[in-house]
């Protein structure tokens, strides 16, 4: 592939050797494609020169192809003498030194001086890191070299046009399957990263452009509009006071130390139209009610607005409404904190989510002297309040606990989970011991079987020797008996019990015939 230029401004053609296989059917198409790329670069640069980089990282003997290198050397240096200004061999393993020596003999002597060997430590002496692809060490170039050109035919179409059979296509595809899977995974990862970057950019622009909305308190009209004429909405709230109530303290926070979380069921008004069956189902699934806690925050100052922000050790697990905002002088605000349902499912149900709540902590940040004209222009300006006035920001930490009924249920469930875990661990240990014992018994059986085979062979050998002693006189008188005796000994040595028994029987029959009296 053609990629970004080197330090001298020459375009670079990369050849990834570890992805090459010497397949006879693909030799000609690969050569044609390679020469097409070289010719294209030569035309685009007006024969001003290019660089060919052989990426040998991860390559082995299975990737070496002397025939391809020989054709490339003959064609490239013969028909494109001004195109190739430099050849870089990157990360060549020491195990391929023999191939390196052979390859250098193929290259014409006049062009041997343009061949350079580089490693990951000095590759930046030839190509800048921002121009290196990501599959090379230190590569930071974001150009997508896996993009498929528009109108490019698929593999099956090209294969059928060149006379390939579908069986050959599947066979060759299986050879390159690991590299195809690697490429697809990289494409999916890059797509996800681009979507995240686009989402972050959209969020940043919206934070800079959107105006902070105004939310009224329950004492005011619900449809009251903001100074900008927009309906009140959004997580940043400005709460108006209820008629000039004066307080002596700077701010009040309730509870002061511990937030109590409990499972809040649906109100009676929302279930008044339910049937009896629905009520029973709701009561039986009460453990599915979300864990919620409440914090009451009040601005006790009579002339200064108060900005606040709620933070947590695990902000992604909670829904805080509102999580940040501004309270006008004398106003109050009720902050609702709920554990997200997906977090309860992720942690494995009721007991896990309750244990998570007991471990998490919250912190309320308070910033006084808020200028409603300049500090609330956008989300960006609001966020800078707690940085620009860091010396005057007050922080109040809150721990968490469960309500009494939920804590008792959580302890019971945790006890059951511990018992189940202990039983599972004990069962796993028992199974492991049994598997080891079975393995030991199998080894003993194999040893006993081997010993039994040797005993059988020794017994047969002794029987043959005894039979040989008995038949020795006959063997002297009848030379053919030696042949039977030799075949019998060969069968014993080979361990063929059946053949040994047959040979012994044959020799016994011969002995009987030889000792029987002549007919009358």
C-alpha positions in Angstrom: 0.0 0.0 0.0 1.1 3.6 -0.6 1.2 5.7 2.6 2.6 9.0 4.0 6.0 10.3 2.9 9.4 9.8 4.6 11.6 12.6 6.0 12.7 13.4 2.4 9.2 13.8 1.1 9.2 10.5 -0.9 6.0 8.4 -0.8 6.4 5.1 0.9 5.1 1.7 -0.3 4.6 -0.7 2.6 4.8 -4.5 2.2 3.8 -6.5 5.3 5.7 -9.7 4.9 4.0 -11.6 7.7 0.7 -11.5 5.8 2.2 -13.1 2.6 2.0 -16.7 1.7 3.5 -18.5 -1.2 0.4 -19.8 -3.0 0.9 -20.7 -6.7 -2.6 -19.5 -7.7 -2.0 -16.1 -6.2 1.5 -15.5 -7.5 0.5 -13.7 -10.7 -2.4 -11.6 -9.3 -0.1 -10.4 -6.4 2.7 -9.5 -8.8 0.3 -7.6 -11.1 -1.1 -5.6 -8.1 2.3 -4.8 -6.8 3.6 -3.5 -10.1 0.4 -1.5 -10.5 1.1 0.3 -7.2 4.7 1.0 -8.2 3.7 2.3 -11.6 1.0 4.4 -10.1 3.4 6.0 -7.6 5.9 6.5 -10.4 3.4 8.4 -12.5 2.1 10.5 -9.6 5.7 11.6 -8.6 6.8 12.0 -12.2 9.6 9.5 -11.6 11.0 11.6 -8.7 11.4 8.5 -6.5 9.7 6.5 -3.8 10.6 4.3 -0.9 9.7 0.5 -0.6 9.5 -0.6 3.0 9.5 -4.4 3.8 7.8 -4.8 7.2 9.3 -8.1 8.5 8.1 -7.8 12.0 6.5 -11.1 13.0 7.5 -12.8 9.8 9.0 -16.3 9.6 10.1 -18.8 7.0 6.5 -19.5 6.0 6.3 -16.0 4.7 9.6 -16.0 2.7 9.2 -16.2 -1.1 12.4 -16.0 -3.2 10.5 -16.3 -6.5 8.5 -13.2 -5.7 11.6 -11.3 -4.6 13.4 -12.3 -7.8 10.6 -11.1 -10.0 10.3 -7.9 -8.0 14.0 -7.2 -8.3 14.0 -7.9 -12.1 11.0 -5.8 -12.9 11.4 -3.0 -10.5 15.0 -2.2 -11.1 14.7 -2.8 -14.9 11.5 -0.9 -15.7 11.4 1.6 -12.8 15.1 2.6 -12.3 14.3 6.1 -11.2 11.3 5.2 -9.0 13.0 3.3 -6.2 15.2 5.6 -4.3 15.4 3.6 -1.1 14.6 0.2 0.2 14.0 -0.2 4.0 13.9 -3.7 5.6 12.2 -3.2 9.0 12.6 -5.6 12.0 14.2 -8.5 10.2 14.6 -11.4 12.6 18.1 -12.9 13.1 16.6 -16.3 12.3 16.2 -15.0 8.7 19.9 -14.1 8.2 20.3 -16.9 5.7 17.4 -15.6 3.6 18.9 -12.1 3.9 22.2 -13.2 2.4 20.4 -15.0 -0.5 18.3 -12.0 -1.1 21.3 -9.6 -1.3 22.8 -11.8 -4.0 19.6 -11.4 -6.1 19.6 -7.6 -6.0 21.9 -6.0 -8.6 25.1 -4.7 -7.2 24.5 -1.1 -8.3 21.3 -1.0 -6.2 22.7 -2.8 -3.1 23.7 0.6 -1.6 20.1 1.8 -1.4 19.0 -1.1 0.9 18.8 -0.1 4.6 18.0 -2.2 7.6 16.0 -0.6 10.4 14.6 -1.5 13.7 11.9 0.0 15.9 14.5 2.1 17.7 15.9 3.9 14.6 13.0 3.8 12.1 12.2 7.4 12.9 15.6 8.3 11.3 13.9 7.5 8.0 10.2 8.2 8.6 8.6 10.6 11.1 6.4 8.9 13.9 3.4 10.9 12.8 3.7 9.4 9.3 4.1 5.8 10.5 1.1 3.5 10.4 -0.2 2.1 13.7 1.1 -1.4 13.1 4.7 -0.2 13.4 6.2 0.7 16.7 5.5 4.4 17.6 3.3 4.9 14.6 0.8 7.8 15.2 -0.7 8.3 11.7 -4.5 8.3 11.8 -5.0 7.7 8.1 -7.2 4.6 7.5 -5.2 2.2 5.3 -7.9 -0.5 5.6 -10.5 1.6 3.7 -12.0 -0.2 0.7 -12.2 1.8 -2.5 -15.6 2.5 -4.0 -16.7 0.0 -6.6 -14.1 -2.6 -5.5 -15.5 -6.1 -6.4 -15.6 -8.8 -3.8 -13.2 -11.8 -3.6 -15.7 -14.3 -5.2 -16.3 -12.1 -8.2 -12.6 -11.7 -8.9 -11.9 -15.4 -8.3 -14.6 -16.5 -10.8 -13.3 -14.0 -13.4 -9.8 -15.6 -13.1 -11.1 -19.1 -13.3 -10.8 -20.1 -9.6 -13.2 -22.7 -8.2 -15.2 -21.9 -5.1 -13.4 -24.7 -3.2 -10.1 -23.0 -4.0 -11.5 -19.7 -2.8 -12.6 -21.2 0.5 -9.2 -22.9 0.9 -7.3 -19.7 0.3 -9.6 -17.7 2.5 -9.0 -20.2 5.4 -5.2 -19.5 5.1 -5.8 -15.7 5.5 -8.6 -16.0 8.0 -6.6 -14.8 11.0 -5.5 -11.7 9.2 -9.0 -11.0 8.0 -10.3 -11.4 11.6 -7.6 -9.0 12.8 -8.5 -6.4 10.2 -12.2 -6.6 11.0 -11.5 -6.2 14.7 -9.3 -3.2 14.0 -12.0 -1.6 11.8 -14.7 -2.1 14.5 -12.4 -0.6 17.1 -11.5 2.4 14.9 -15.2 3.0 14.2 -16.1 3.0 17.9 -13.2 5.4 18.6 -14.5 7.8 15.8 -18.0 7.6 17.2 -16.7 8.4 20.7 -14.7 11.4 19.4 -17.7 12.7 17.4 -19.9 12.3 20.5 -17.4 14.1 22.7 -17.0 16.9 20.1 -20.8 17.3 19.9 -21.1 17.4 23.6 -18.4 20.0 23.9 -20.0 22.2 21.3 -23.4 21.9 23.0 -21.9 22.9 26.4 -20.3 26.0 24.8 -23.5 27.0 23.0 -26.3 26.1 25.3 -27.6 28.7 27.8 -28.2 27.6 31.4 -31.9 27.2 31.9 -33.9 28.5 35.0 -36.1 26.2 37.0 -38.6 27.7 39.4 -39.4 26.4 42.9 -42.8 24.8 43.9 -43.9 28.2 45.2 -43.8 29.8 41.7 -45.8 29.0 38.6 -44.8 25.8 36.9 -44.9 27.3 33.4 -42.8 30.4 34.3 -40.2 31.1 31.6 -36.5 31.9 31.9 -35.1 35.4 31.3 -34.2 34.1 27.8 -37.8 33.0 27.1 -37.1 29.3 27.2 -39.1 26.7 29.2 -37.3 25.6 32.4 -35.5 22.3 32.0 -32.1 20.7 32.3 -29.9 19.4 35.1 -28.6 22.9 36.2 -31.3 24.5 38.4 -31.8 28.0 39.7 -34.3 27.8 42.6 -36.1 30.9 43.6 -36.9 31.8 47.2 -40.3 31.4 48.8 -41.1 35.0 49.7 -38.2 36.6 51.5 -37.6 34.0 54.3 -34.6 35.0 56.3 -32.1 32.5 57.7 -29.1 33.1 59.9 -26.6 30.4 58.7 -24.7 30.4 55.4 -26.2 27.1 54.1 -28.0 24.1 55.5 -27.6 20.5 54.4 -29.7 17.6 55.6 -28.7 14.9 56.4 -25.4 16.3 57.6 -23.3 13.1 57.6 -25.1 10.0 56.3 -27.5 9.5 53.4 -30.0 6.7 54.1 -30.9 4.7 51.0 -34.1 2.7 50.9 -36.2 0.9 48.3 -39.1 3.3 47.5 -42.3 1.6 46.4 -44.8 3.2 44.0 -47.2 5.6 45.6 -50.8 4.6 46.4 -52.2 7.1 43.9 -50.3 5.6 41.0 -51.6 2.1 41.9 -55.2 2.9 42.6 -56.3 1.6 39.2 -54.4 -1.7 39.5 -56.2 -5.0 39.7 -55.7 -7.4 42.6 -53.3 -9.6 40.6 -51.2 -6.6 39.7 -51.0 -5.6 43.4 -49.8 -9.1 44.3 -47.2 -9.1 41.6 -46.0 -5.7 42.7 -45.7 -6.8 46.4 -43.9 -10.0 45.4 -41.3 -8.1 43.4 -40.7 -5.3 45.9 -37.0 -6.0 45.8 -37.0 -4.5 42.3 -37.8 -1.0 43.6 -34.8 1.3 43.1 -32.6 2.3 46.0 -33.0 6.0 46.5 -31.7 8.7 48.9 -32.6 12.4 49.5 -30.5 15.4 50.4 -32.0 18.8 51.3 -29.9 21.8 50.5 -30.8 25.4 51.5 -29.1 28.7 50.8 -29.3 30.7 54.0 -27.7 33.9 52.7 -30.1 36.7 52.0 -28.2 38.5 49.2 -25.8 36.0 47.5 -26.6 33.1 45.2 -25.1 29.7 45.9 -23.7 27.3 43.2 -23.6 23.6 44.1 -22.3 20.4 42.5 -22.8 16.8 43.7 -20.0 14.3 43.2 -19.6 10.6 43.9 -16.9 8.0 44.0 -18.9 6.2 41.3 -20.8 8.8 39.4 -21.7 6.5 36.5 -23.7 4.3 38.9 -26.1 6.9 40.2 -28.8 9.2 38.8 -28.6 12.5 40.7 -31.4 15.1 40.1 -30.2 17.8 39.9 -26.4 17.1 40.0 -25.5 20.8 39.8 -27.1 24.1 39.9 -27.5 27.5 41.5 -29.8 28.3 44.5 -30.9 32.0 44.8 -30.8 33.7 48.2 -33.2 32.1 50.7 -34.1 29.2 48.4 -34.0 25.4 49.1 -33.6 22.4 46.9 -34.3 18.7 47.3 -31.7 16.5 45.6 -32.8 12.9 44.7 -30.1 10.2 44.3 -31.1 6.8 42.8 -29.0 3.8 41.9 -29.4 3.0 38.2 -31.2 -0.2 37.4 -28.6 -1.3 35.0 -26.0 -1.0 37.7 -28.0 -3.3 40.0 -28.2 -5.8 37.2 -24.5 -5.4 36.4 -23.6 -6.0 40.1 -25.7 -9.2 40.2 -29.0 -8.2 41.8 -30.2 -6.8 45.1 -27.5 -7.9 47.5 -24.7 -6.7 45.3 -26.2 -3.3 44.7 -26.8 -2.8 48.4 -23.2 -3.7 49.1 -22.1 -1.1 46.5 -24.2 1.6 48.1 -22.6 0.9 51.5 -19.1 1.4 49.9 -19.8 4.6 47.9 -19.5 8.2 49.2 -20.7 11.6 48.0 -19.4 15.1 48.3 -21.4 18.4 47.9 -19.3 21.3 46.6 -20.7 24.9 47.4 -19.5 28.0 45.7 -20.8 31.4 47.0 -21.1 34.8 45.3 -22.4 33.7 42.0 -22.9 36.4 39.3 -26.1 35.4 37.5 -25.2 37.6 34.5 -21.7 36.4 33.7 -21.4 33.0 35.4 -24.4 31.4 33.9 -24.0 32.2 30.2 -23.2 28.6 29.3 -22.3 25.2 30.8 -18.6 26.0 30.2 -18.8 29.2 32.3 -20.7 27.3 35.1 -18.0 24.7 35.3 -15.3 27.3 35.6 -16.8 28.6 38.8 -15.4 25.8 40.9 -11.9 26.2 39.3 -11.6 30.0 39.3 -12.8 30.3 42.9 -11.2 27.2 44.2 -10.1 28.9 47.4 -13.7 29.8 48.3 -15.3 26.4 47.4 -16.7 24.6 50.4 -16.9 20.8 50.4 -19.1 18.5 52.6 -18.6 14.7 52.5 -21.5 12.3 53.0 -21.3 8.6 53.7 -24.1 6.1 52.9 -26.2 3.5 54.7 -29.2 1.3 54.1 -32.5 1.6 55.9 -33.1 -0.9 58.7 -35.4 -3.2 56.8 -33.1 -3.2 53.7 -30.0 -3.7 55.8 -31.5 -6.7 57.5 -32.5 -8.2 54.1 -29.1 -7.4 52.7 -27.3 -9.2 55.5 -29.5 -12.2 55.1 -28.9 -12.4 51.3 -25.1 -11.8 51.8 -25.1 -14.7 54.3 -26.8 -16.9 51.8 -24.4 -15.9 49.1 -21.4 -16.6 51.3 -22.8 -20.0 52.2 -23.4 -20.8 48.5 -19.9 -19.6 47.6 -18.4 -21.8 50.3 -20.4 -24.8 49.1 -19.3 -24.1 45.5 -15.7 -23.8 46.6 -15.9 -27.1 48.6 -17.6 -28.9 45.6 -14.8 -27.6 43.3 -12.1 -28.9 45.7 -13.9 -32.3 45.9 -14.2 -32.5 42.1 -10.5 -31.6 41.8 -9.5 -34.3 44.3 -11.6 -36.9 42.5 -10.1 -35.9 39.1 -6.6 -36.2 40.4 -7.4 -39.7 41.9 -8.9 -40.9 38.7 -5.8 -39.7 36.8 -3.6 -41.6 39.3 -5.6 -44.8 38.9 -5.4 -44.5 35.1 -1.7 -44.3 35.3 -1.5 -47.3 37.5 -3.7 -49.3 35.1 -1.5 -48.4 32.2 1.6 -49.5 34.1 -0.1 -52.8 35.0 -1.1 -53.4 31.4 2.4 -52.9 30.3 3.8 -55.3 32.9 1.2 -57.9 31.8 2.2 -57.6 28.2 5.9 -58.2 29.1 4.9 -61.2 31.3 3.0 -62.7 28.4 6.0 -62.3 26.0 8.4 -63.8 28.6 6.0 -66.8 29.0 5.8 -67.3 25.3 9.5 -67.1 24.9 10.1 -69.8 27.6 7.5 -72.0 25.9 9.3 -71.6 22.6 12.6 -72.4 24.2 11.2 -75.5 25.8 9.7 -76.6 22.5 13.0 -76.0 20.7 14.8 -78.2 23.1 12.2 -81.0 22.5 12.5 -80.6 18.8 16.2 -80.3 18.6 16.9 -83.9 17.6 14.2 -83.7 14.9 15.6 -80.4 13.6 19.0 -82.1 13.2 17.5 -84.9 11.1 15.0 -82.7 9.3 16.5 -79.3 8.2 13.0 -77.8 7.2 12.2 -77.8 10.8 14.7 -74.9 11.2 12.5 -72.7 9.1 9.5 -73.3 11.4 11.7 -72.7 14.5 13.1 -69.4 13.0 9.6 -68.1 12.2 8.4 -69.0 15.7 11.2 -67.0 17.3 10.6 -64.0 15.0 6.9 -63.9 16.0 7.9 -64.0 19.7 10.3 -61.1 19.2 7.6 -59.1 17.3 5.2 -59.7 20.1 2.6 -61.4 17.9 0.9 -63.8 20.3 -1.5 -65.3 17.8 1.2 -66.0 15.2 3.4 -67.6 18.0 0.7 -70.0 19.1 0.0 -71.0 15.5 3.8 -71.7 14.9 4.1 -73.7 18.1 1.1 -75.8 17.1 2.6 -76.4 13.6 5.9 -77.5 15.1 4.2 -79.8 17.6 2.2 -81.5 14.8 5.5 -81.9 12.8 7.0 -83.5 15.9 4.1 -85.9 16.3 4.3 -87.0 12.7 8.0 -87.5 12.9 7.8 -89.8 16.0 4.8 -91.8 14.9 5.5 -95.5 13.7 5.4 -96.3 10.0 2.2 -97.8 8.6 1.9 -101.5 8.3 
